[in-house]
Amino acid sequence: MQTKMEESRGKRRRKVIKKKTTKSNNCVQIQQRPGQI
């Protein structure tokens, strides 16, 4: 039971990290676009 809870927590943390990285990547792309143009 505990191992399953830990696994679900790890998956949730990974999803949150991925969401944060995608948001930061989008911000970087928006900042780079005016520089490239």
NUTI-626203 format. One record per residue (C-alpha): y, x, z. Coordinates in steps of 0.2 Angstrom, whole numbers, plus 5000, padded with zeros to 4 digits. Example, Ala and Ser with C-alpha at 12.3 -4.5 7.8 and 13.67 -1.06 7.14 Angstrom:
<baros>
497850625039
499550685036
</baros>
This chain:
<baros>
500050005000
501250145005
500950244989
501250094978
502950064987
503350244985
502950234966
503950074964
505450164973
505250314962
505250214946
506850114952
507750284956
507250344938
507950194930
509550204940
509750384935
509450344917
510750204917
511950324925
511650464912
511750334898
513450274905
514050454906
513450494889
514450344882
515950404891
515750584883
515550514866
517050404867
518050554873
517450664859
517750534845
519650554845
519450744846
518350744830
519450624820
</baros>
